[in-house]
Amino acid sequence: MEKINIRKEGLSLIEEYLNVMVKIQELYDVIFNTASEGFKVRRQQAAKPVRNRS
């Protein structure tokens, strides 16, 4: 019976670990998407011709 409890605890820890990893991946995705949008905006701004104010 003790081995079963130890295995259940081990599985519980693995489940918690996987949940944390999923949250980290979600945060990484948000950061990546935000950075990609920022680069896209910068690229568009850099591609616009500069107007002469003469």
Buried (B, 14 or more C-beta within 10 A) or exposed (E): EEEEEEEEEEEEEEEEEEEEEEEEEEEEEEEEEEEEEEEEEEEEEEEEEEEEEE
